[in-house]
Amino acid sequence: MSRLCEGRVCVVTGAARGIGRAYAEALVAEGASVVINDVDADAVDLAVEGLRALGGEARGHIEDVSTAAGAAGLIDAALDEWGRIDAVINNAGITRDRMLVNLSESDWDDVIQVHLKSSFLVTQRAAQHWRKLSKSGEGTDARVVNTVSSVGLYGHAGQSNYGAAKGAIASFTITAAMELARYGITVNAICPTALTSMTADVLADSEDARLGLLDARWVAPAVVWLVSEKSADVTGRVFVASGRRLAVAEGWHRGPTGRAVGDPSEVDGVIRPLLAAAVRHADEQGDIPAGDTGKELVEELARRFSTGDMQGAMALFHPDFRIEQPPTLPHGGWHVGQAGMAEMGAAFGRHWSRTIENPRIFGDGETVVQVTTQTWTATATGRSATVDVVELFGFADGRISEIRVFQRDTHLLLSLLGASP
């Protein structure tokens, strides 16, 4: 069986130890040749020896890739050794944690330079090479994998420099993906949660660390997949990986929307209801808080559906959500995830159309019930009937995880519509 990255050539920055070295080991295990970049010469030599001992092809590169010369030298190292380069993994990083009021200019500049500037320079130099190949008629199937952090996506006090760098890399990933797709280059980012020397002060004493869930081996498989040919159709995405989960991070999107305002005195009156309706920022684990009660989530779901904001409505559901419909209906039974919801909607649409009115929402905490008045119209007969539908909601990780639908007299409803299950 062919290995995922057989014959591919990769460069990994900050790879002499920690999570970068774990990436390199996983890549050579899947058939890739790897250039190990770091500024610590002794550590680079040890890493290269270790990879070769595993049967992999590897060489070192000891330069600062936050400089143009260092970035160019890294790409050239791969080309000089193997005559090609297929993937760049931008992993180099440092921390200089301080509260904002105590953060020095050099603390800010150093973190931005090592994380953000190096990602730009290495990506640019590799992209220039790949663009040249593409314009000469040679096919390219190239990869850039950047590194972001939950601090950059969700925030964390005491790390404004690090968060700014990682948040910028997430935005850089999306924009670079747009620009480079024409040359056969995908650009994605990994958001790892792993215990390394850089994260030890924060994570070393955590329960996840004691359980082994912060080992870099839980992150490396996603990076290998992103480097492989299997991910050729995926670009502009951020993936979250740890021993707890593998997930796709969802980006900013327009939320509750009001009318345009031309008078400053009117802003407060328009914006306050929008703020009340907006989903809270995700917590440090990336979960959307449910607020005081799950009722708020269901109220917001009803509002988004009523305004046609389907993307916003779907964002309120847990990735593993499920819906149970009455078994006597053609679309009855359990439906899991977005694919299940799509199948359910298609099955319903083959028989009926409907309007939903007057949502009434009751309960709090983890028990919430919604009652809606629905008018169903049968496609085959054109007959209509009105029924009250009861939905019982469940919640997990600050999102809607389950809906159980209860409908009285479904046989009578079907009879009135002239339809049969």
N, C-alpha and C positions, 0 to 999 in steps of 0.2 A: 504494500500500500504506500503510495507516494506521500511524503511528508508535506505539511501545509506550506512551508516556505522553501522548498527545495530549489536551490540555485539562486535564490534572491540575495542581494547584497544590501546590508543595512548599516547605518551609522547610528550610534546611541550616545548622546551627550550625558555627562555626569554618570558614567556607567562603571566606574571602577569598584563601586561598592553599593550596598543598599538596593533599592528598588531597580535602579538602572542595571546593575549587574544581574538581577533576577530576570529582567527582560532579555538581556544578552544570552543568558544560559538557556532560557526557554526558546529563543530564536535559533540557536545552533542545534538544539535538540530536534527542531523541526526542519533542519536542513539549510538554514541561512548562514551566510558568511557575515561577520560582524566587525566593524571598527569600534573599538572602545575609546571614547574620549573622556579625559579628565585632566585636571591640572596637577594632580598628585602622581608623579612619575612612578614611584615605587608601587603604588596601588594599581596603576594601569598595568605594569609588568606582571603583577600577581594575578590580575583578572585575566589577562591574555593567556598566561600559563594555564590557569584553571580551565578556560574554555578549550584550549588545545588538548588538555588532558581528558576532556569529555569527548574528544574526537571531532571537535569543531574547527572551522577555519576562522582565525581571528588575528587582528593586528591592533596596535595601540596608536593613539594620537594624543600628544601632550601639548595642548595649546588652549588659550582662553578663547572660547567661541563667541564671547560677547564683543569681540573685535572682528572687523571685516577680514583681516588677514587670517585669524584663527578659524573662522567659519569656512573661508575658501580652502584653507589647508585641510580641513576635515573632509570636505567633499573630494578634494584631489587625492587624499589618502586612499579612499575607496577606489577611485578611478585608476590610480597608479597600480594598486594591488590586484584588482580583479577586472578592470576595464569597464565597469558599469556600477551603477548605484540604483537601487530600487525603492529604498525607503529611508526616511529620516525620522528618528524618534527624539524629540526635544525634551530632555528630562533634567538638564542641569538646573540646580537651584540652591539657594541659601536662605536663611532666615535672619532677621535682625528685629526681633519682636520688642516693641515698646508701645506704650499708650501714645496716642496722637500728640498730646501736649509735650511729651518728652522725646519725640522722635527727631533725630538729627537729620540734617540734609544728606549727609553721607549714608546714613542708614536707609533713607529713601532711595537715593541714587543707586547704591550697590545692589539692592534687591531688584529694582526695576531693570537694571542692566543685565544681571545674571539670568533672570527669568525671561523677561519680555524681549530685550534687545537680542539676546542670543537666539531665541526662537525665530525672530524676524530674520536675522542675518543667515542662519543656517538654512532656513526655508527658502529664502531668496536665492542663495547661491545654488541650491539643488534645483530649484524651479527654473533658473536660467539655463542650467544644463539640460533639463528635460524639455524645455520649450525649444531649444536648439534641435534636439532629436526629433521632436514632433514636426517642426517646420521643414526638416530635411526628408520627411516622409517615413521615418522610422516609428513604429508603434511604441507607445509608452503605456505602462501600467504601474504608475508610481504612487507612493504613499507618503504622507506627512502625518505623524502622530504627535500632537502637542500634549502638554501636561497642564491641567488646571487643578483646582482644589475646591473643596467645599467652602473654604474661606472666601475664595473669589466668587463663588456662585451664591452663597447664602450669608456670608459675613461672619466675623468673629472678633470680639473686642481685643485690642492689643496687637492687631496685625493689619493695620491699614495699608502699609506698604506692600506686604505680601498679598493681601486681598486685591489691591489695585492691580498688581502685576498679573495675578491669575485671572481676574475678571477681564482684563484687557486681552489676555491670550485667548479666552473663550470667544470674544468678539473678533479677534484676529483670525481665529479658526474659521468662523462663518464667512467672513469676507474673502479670505484667501481661497476657500472652497469655491466661491462664486467665480473668482478670477481664473483659477487654474484648471477648472473642469475641462475647458476646451483643449487642454494639452494632455489629457489622460491622467491627471493627477487628482487624487482624493486627499482631502484634508479633514481630519477628525481630531478629537481630543479625548484623553482619558483623565478621569477624576478619581485617583486612587485613594483608598484609605488603608494605609499600611504603616507598620512600626519600623522606623528607620532611625538613624542617628539624628536626623533633622526633626523628627516628630516625637522623639522619646520623651521630652519634657511634658508633652501633652497627653500622650497615649500609653506610656509604659505601664501605668498602674491601672489601666482600664480592665473591665471584665472581658472585653473582646480580645485584649492582648493575652490575658491568662488562658483563654480558650483557643488561642492560635488562629483567631479569625482575622488578625491583622498581619499575617505573614504575606509577603509579596507574591507568593505562589498563587494567591487568589486573584491577583491583578494581571499577572503576566499572560495568562491565556487570552484575555481580551485584546491585549496588545499584539500578540502573535496573529490573531485572527484579522485584526485591522491591517497588518502588514501583508497578509496573504492575498492571493487572487480572489478568494471567496468574498472579500469585502468591496469588490470593484464598483458595486452599485450604491455604496454608502458614502456620503460626504457631507460635511458641514454639521456633524453631530458631536455631542459630548456624551461619553459613556461613564457611568459610575460603577466602580468595581471594588469589592472587598470580600472577605469571608462571609459577610452578611447578605450581600446582594450583588446582582448585576442588573443595571438599570440604564435607561436612556433619560438624560436630563432634559427637561422641557424649558425652552427659553422664554424671554419676555414676549407677551402678546397684549394687544389692546384689551382692556377690561371694561368695566361699566362706563358708559359713554352718555354724555348729556349734550345739550344744545351749545352752540357757539356763544361766547360771551364777549361783548365789546366794552363793558363798563366794569371797572374794578370792584365797585360796590355790589355787583351782582354775583361775583365769583363764589363767595361763601355759600350763598343759597343754592347754587348749582352743584358745587363740589362736595358738600357734606353728604348728600344722599349717595353719591358715587363712592365716596370713601367707605360709607357704611356697607355698601354692597360688594366692595372689592374683596377678593380673597387675600388673607394675610400673607405676608412674606413667609417663605419656607423657614423652618427652624434649621439648626446647624446640621441636622441629619438629612435635610432636603425634604422633610415632610411638611405638608401644609397644616397648620394648627386648625382644629375644628372650632376654635373659639370657645365661648362659654358652654354651648350646647351643639349637638349635631343638628338641631333644628335650624341653625343659621345656614348650614351647608345646604339643607333641603330647600330652604327659602331662596337661596341664591341659585340653586339648580332650576327651580321653577321660573325664576326671573330670567335666567339666560335662555331657557327653552322658549319662553314667551316672546323674547325679542329676536329669536332666530340666531342667537350666538351659539352655534353648535360646537365650535371648537372650544369656546370657554366652558360650555357645559361638560364636555368630555374631560376637561382638565380636572374636574371635581371628583372623578371616579378613580378608585384605586386600580393599578394595572391588572390586578387579579380579580376584579369585581365580577359578580355573577347575578343574574336575574332569573327568578322563577315565575313563569306564567301558569295560569290554571291549565291542568292537563287535558281538559275537554276541548281546548281550542287548538286549531291547526298549528299555532306557534307556541304551544304549551311545552312545559318542561323547563329544565335549567339551561341557561345560555351564559357562557363564560367569556369574559374579556370583550374587547372591541369587535373581534371577529364574530363572536357569538351574538353580540348585539346587532351586527349587520345582518347576520343570517335570520335573526328573529324579525328584524324590520322587513326583510325581503319576503319572509313567509306571511307576515301580516298584510303587506302591500298587495300580495297576489289576490287577497280576498276582500279587503276593506280599505276605506280611507276613514279618517276620524278627525274630530276637533276636540280640544280639551279646554275646559272652562272651570272657573271657580275653584282653584286649588285651596284646600283647607289643611293646615299643617298643625299637628298636635304633638306634645311630648317634649322631652328634653334629654340631655345626656346621651346615652347609647340606645334609647328607644324613641323612635320618631315615626309617626304615621302621617301619610298624606292621603286625603280623599279628594278626588277630582270627579267632575261631571263630564262624561265623554259621550259624544254622539258619533255612532258608527254608521257608515253607509256601505252597503254591500255592492261590490263591483258588478256582480252578475245580475242583480235584481234592481238596483237603484233604491232599494228600501232603506230607511234609516230607523235607528232606535237609540234611545238615550239610557245610559246606565251609570251608576256611581261605582268607581273603581277605588279600592283601598290598597295602598302600598306601604309595606313595613320595611323600614330602612335599617341597615347595619353599617358600622363604621370601623375603619382600621387605618392607623397611621395618618389620621387627620383627613381622610377622604371617605367617600361612600364606597363601601365594599360589597354590599348586598342589597338587593331589593326583592321582596317577595310580594307578588301581586295576587290580591284576592278579589274575586268578582262574583257577586251573587247571581244566581239564576242564569248561568251561561247557556244552558240548553234553551231556556226561554228566549234569551237574546238571539241565539242563532235561528230559532224558529221565527221570530219576528222579522229577521233580516232575510228569511227565505234561503238561508245557507245551512250547510251541514258540516260538522267537523270531520 
